[in-house]
Amino acid sequence: MTEQEKIELRTKIDNVLIMHSAFKDAVERIQACYDGALSSADPTCLAVLGESRTGKSRALEHFQNEYLQYRNAEGLTTPILRIEVPSKPTVKGMLEELLHNIGDPSFDKGTESSKTIRLRKLMAESGTKMLILDEFQHFIDQASHNIQHHVADWLKILVDKTRVGLVVAGLPNCINVILSNDQLTRRFMAPQYFKRFDWTIVEERNEFRNILFTLQEDLSPFDFPDLDSDDMSFRMYIASGGLIGYVIKILREATSIAVYAGTHSIDLEMIHKAQQRAILNVSQHAPAPFSRKFILCPSKETVEEAMKLGVCEPEPPKKRSRAKKNFSNLNMALNKSY
């Protein structure tokens, strides 16, 4: 096996596209948003929300690939302008990201006002019909939980002036950014949600198993145990917590292990090793679902533990310092003395 063949096998899973129901619905709604751009009385806006690793960014990427930026004799055309919102967004930062992605060599030059005017001009000249903002939850400050209202107001005005479709994607709390601004609220349609699959719901369990079947077919020539069987599908669900992104991580690592071992055959031990390497368990008590000792009888407790995968623990409230507390007590004592 040549080095190039090894690389192709290790990255084979990255080219697999799983068109499950939520994915199809999202792409259909984004397409409607795109088609309505420049023709509707008001800009069409859509929020694509869900936990990490549920497939939001993959859906956006798939849609964008249908309308890639290109250059011809008339210049650069950018049908879709997409960025990831910076971790601490400012109007200046957003402008520079957008100007850079639309091809402006002077993206970091000028005032906020001049950059905004230049961006609007470039969007018109390059035929931009849609603006996509990924990681929209960054509009909420992680420490203070305050919403960046100034940036949200600027975004609303940009969309109004350019009359492009707007798609934002991020964690479920993104909805608070939209609901905090009356004018944004009126422009947005009902959100499109991506969620992890729930093993306790028959329809979702069946769709999860269908996805595993498709993945196994698309990963030929690798020879897996039947991933959509009762036993293996339950093991994979517990290993991934119903998050397709985690399924992909496990299978990517398993195929990599097989390639380095010089084989196309992937057994339970390989998948166990892949899961241990690929997934960071949030609990020390999380089960090892591909272990021979794993109990294959579904239980409420096992499923609930799996559902914690990918969920970050909230930060504990900060304790007031002893010095600050003593200072407060001193103030109270002084007040009483008067």
C-alpha positions in Angstrom: 0.0 0.0 0.0 1.5 3.3 -1.1 1.6 6.4 1.2 -0.9 8.1 -1.0 -3.3 5.1 -0.8 -2.9 5.2 3.0 -3.8 8.9 3.1 -6.9 8.4 0.9 -8.1 5.6 3.2 -7.5 7.5 6.4 -9.5 10.5 5.0 -12.2 8.6 3.2 -14.7 9.3 5.9 -14.3 13.0 5.5 -15.9 12.8 2.1 -19.0 10.9 3.4 -22.1 13.0 3.5 -25.0 11.8 5.7 -28.3 13.3 4.5 -30.4 12.5 7.5 -33.8 14.2 8.0 -32.6 17.3 9.9 -29.8 17.8 7.4 -32.2 17.7 4.4 -34.7 20.1 6.1 -31.9 22.6 6.9 -30.5 22.5 3.3 -34.0 23.0 1.9 -34.7 25.9 4.2 -31.3 27.6 3.5 -32.0 27.2 -0.3 -35.4 28.9 0.1 -33.6 31.7 2.0 -31.1 32.0 -0.8 -33.7 32.0 -3.5 -35.7 34.7 -1.8 -32.7 37.1 -1.6 -33.0 40.3 -3.5 -36.6 39.6 -4.4 -38.5 39.6 -1.1 -39.8 42.8 0.4 -37.7 42.1 3.5 -34.5 40.1 3.9 -35.1 36.5 4.7 -33.3 35.3 7.9 -32.9 31.9 9.3 -31.2 30.5 12.5 -29.8 27.0 12.4 -29.4 25.9 16.0 -28.2 22.8 17.9 -25.5 21.3 20.1 -22.0 20.9 18.8 -21.3 17.9 16.5 -24.9 17.6 15.4 -24.1 18.6 11.8 -24.9 22.3 11.5 -21.6 23.4 10.0 -21.5 20.4 7.7 -24.9 21.5 6.3 -23.7 25.0 5.7 -20.5 23.8 4.0 -22.5 21.4 1.8 -24.8 24.3 0.7 -22.0 26.7 0.2 -20.2 24.2 -2.1 -23.1 24.7 -4.5 -22.4 28.4 -4.8 -18.6 28.7 -4.6 -16.7 32.0 -5.1 -15.3 32.3 -8.7 -13.5 34.7 -10.9 -14.1 35.5 -14.5 -13.4 38.3 -17.0 -15.8 40.6 -15.1 -14.2 40.1 -11.8 -14.7 38.1 -8.6 -18.2 36.7 -7.8 -19.1 35.7 -4.2 -22.7 34.3 -4.2 -22.3 33.4 -0.5 -20.2 35.3 2.0 -19.5 33.1 5.1 -17.4 33.7 8.2 -17.0 32.3 11.7 -17.9 34.9 14.2 -14.8 35.8 16.3 -14.8 34.7 19.9 -15.2 38.3 21.1 -17.0 40.0 18.2 -16.7 43.7 17.5 -18.0 45.6 14.4 -14.3 46.2 13.4 -13.5 42.5 13.8 -16.6 41.4 11.9 -15.9 43.8 9.1 -12.3 42.7 8.6 -13.4 39.0 8.5 -16.1 39.8 5.9 -13.8 42.0 3.8 -11.0 39.5 3.8 -13.4 36.6 2.7 -14.9 38.7 -0.1 -11.4 39.3 -1.4 -10.6 42.9 -0.3 -6.7 43.2 0.0 -7.1 46.2 2.2 -9.5 44.5 4.6 -7.8 46.0 7.7 -7.6 49.5 6.4 -10.0 52.4 7.2 -12.6 53.4 9.7 -15.6 51.4 10.8 -17.8 53.6 8.7 -15.6 53.4 5.6 -15.2 49.7 5.9 -19.0 49.2 6.1 -19.5 51.3 3.0 -16.8 49.4 1.2 -18.2 46.0 2.2 -21.7 46.9 1.0 -20.2 48.1 -2.3 -18.2 44.9 -2.8 -21.2 42.7 -1.9 -23.2 44.4 -4.6 -20.4 44.2 -7.2 -19.7 40.5 -6.5 -23.4 39.4 -6.6 -23.6 38.3 -3.0 -27.0 36.9 -2.2 -26.5 35.4 1.2 -24.5 36.1 4.4 -23.7 33.1 6.6 -22.4 33.6 10.2 -21.2 30.4 11.9 -20.5 30.2 15.7 -23.2 32.9 16.3 -23.2 32.1 20.0 -20.1 34.3 20.2 -22.5 37.2 20.2 -23.1 36.3 23.8 -20.1 37.0 26.1 -19.2 33.7 27.8 -18.1 35.3 31.1 -20.7 38.0 31.6 -23.5 36.4 29.4 -24.1 39.9 28.0 -25.3 40.2 24.4 -23.2 42.3 22.0 -26.1 44.6 21.1 -24.0 47.1 19.2 -22.8 44.4 16.8 -26.3 42.9 16.5 -27.6 46.4 15.5 -24.9 46.8 13.0 -25.6 43.4 11.5 -29.4 44.2 11.1 -28.5 47.4 9.3 -26.0 45.7 7.0 -28.6 43.1 6.0 -31.3 45.8 5.4 -29.0 47.8 3.2 -27.6 44.9 1.2 -30.9 43.0 1.0 -29.2 39.6 1.2 -30.4 36.5 2.9 -29.0 35.9 6.4 -28.3 32.5 7.9 -26.8 32.3 11.4 -25.7 29.0 13.0 -24.7 28.1 16.5 -25.6 26.7 19.9 -29.3 26.9 21.0 -28.7 29.9 23.2 -28.2 31.9 20.0 -31.9 32.5 20.0 -31.4 35.0 22.8 -29.5 37.3 20.6 -32.3 37.4 18.1 -35.1 37.7 20.7 -33.3 40.6 22.4 -33.6 42.7 19.3 -37.2 43.5 18.1 -36.2 44.3 14.6 -34.1 41.1 14.2 -36.9 39.1 15.7 -39.4 40.3 13.1 -37.0 39.3 10.3 -36.2 35.8 11.4 -38.2 32.7 10.5 -38.7 29.9 13.0 -35.3 28.3 13.8 -34.1 25.1 12.2 -32.9 22.7 14.9 -30.3 20.0 14.8 -30.4 17.7 17.8 -28.7 14.6 19.0 -30.6 11.3 18.3 -32.6 9.9 21.2 -32.4 6.2 21.6 -35.6 6.0 23.5 -37.6 7.4 20.5 -38.2 4.6 18.0 -38.1 6.8 14.9 -34.8 8.4 15.9 -33.3 5.1 16.9 -34.2 3.7 13.5 -32.7 6.7 11.7 -29.5 6.5 13.7 -29.2 2.8 12.6 -29.8 3.8 9.0 -27.0 6.3 9.2 -24.7 3.6 10.5 -25.7 1.4 7.6 -24.9 4.1 5.1 -21.6 4.9 6.8 -20.5 1.3 6.6 -21.4 1.1 2.9 -19.5 4.3 2.1 -16.4 3.2 4.0 -15.8 0.2 1.8 -13.2 -1.5 1.5 -13.0 -1.4 5.3 -14.7 -4.5 6.8 -16.6 -3.6 10.0 -18.9 -5.7 12.2 -22.5 -4.9 11.1 -22.8 -1.4 12.5 -26.6 -1.3 12.2 -27.1 -4.5 14.1 -28.9 -4.4 17.4 -25.8 -4.8 19.4 -23.4 -2.6 17.4 -25.8 0.2 16.9 -26.5 0.3 20.7 -22.8 0.3 21.4 -22.2 3.1 18.9 -25.1 5.1 20.4 -23.7 4.9 23.9 -20.2 5.7 22.6 -21.4 8.8 20.7 -24.3 10.0 22.9 -26.4 10.2 19.7 -24.1 12.9 18.2 -23.2 12.1 14.5 -20.0 14.1 14.9 -18.8 11.7 17.5 -19.7 8.7 15.4 -17.5 10.2 12.6 -14.6 10.7 15.1 -14.7 7.1 16.2 -14.9 5.7 12.8 -12.2 8.0 11.5 -9.8 6.8 14.3 -10.8 3.2 13.7 -10.0 3.4 10.0 -6.7 5.1 10.8 -5.7 2.3 13.3 -6.5 -0.3 10.6 -4.4 1.5 7.9 -1.4 1.7 10.2 -1.9 -2.0 11.0 -1.9 -2.8 7.3 -5.4 -4.3 7.2 -8.9 -3.5 6.0 -10.5 -5.6 8.7 -11.8 -3.7 11.8 -12.9 -5.7 14.8 -14.5 -4.8 18.1 -11.1 -4.3 19.8 -10.0 -1.7 17.2 -13.3 0.2 17.6 -12.8 0.1 21.4 -9.3 1.5 21.0 -10.6 4.2 18.6 -13.4 5.3 21.0 -11.0 5.6 23.9 -8.7 7.7 21.8 -11.3 9.9 20.1 -13.9 10.7 22.7 -13.2 12.7 25.9 -15.7 11.3 28.5 -17.2 13.9 30.7 -17.6 11.4 33.5 -15.2 8.9 35.0 -18.1 6.5 35.3 -18.9 6.6 31.5 -19.2 3.1 30.1 -16.7 1.5 27.6 -19.4 0.4 25.1 -17.0 -1.6 22.8 -15.6 -3.6 25.7 -16.4 -7.3 25.9 -17.7 -6.7 29.4 -20.2 -4.0 28.3 -23.8 -5.0 29.2 -25.8 -4.8 26.1 -29.2 -4.5 27.8 -30.4 -0.8 27.3 -31.2 1.0 30.5 -32.4 4.4 31.3 -29.3 5.1 33.4 -26.9 4.0 30.6 -28.7 6.1 28.0 -28.8 9.2 30.3 -25.0 8.8 31.0 -24.4 8.7 27.3 -26.4 11.8 26.7 -23.9 13.8 28.8 -21.2 13.3 26.2 -20.3 16.7 24.7 -22.1 18.7 27.4 -19.8 21.1 29.2 -20.2 21.5 33.0 -21.2 25.1 33.8 -18.5 27.1 35.6 -19.1 27.3 39.4 -19.9 30.8 40.7 -16.9 32.7 41.7 -16.4 33.0 45.5 -16.0 36.4 47.0 -12.5 37.0 48.4 -12.0 37.0 52.1 -10.6 40.5 52.0 -13.7 41.8 50.2 -16.0 40.1 52.7 -14.0 41.6 55.7 -14.2 45.0 54.0 -18.0 44.7 53.7 -18.3 43.7 57.4 -16.2 46.8 58.4 -18.5 49.1 56.4 -21.5 47.6 58.2 -19.9 48.1 61.6 -19.0 51.7 60.8 -22.5 52.5 59.6 -23.9 51.1 62.8 -21.6 53.2 64.9 -23.1 56.3 63.3 
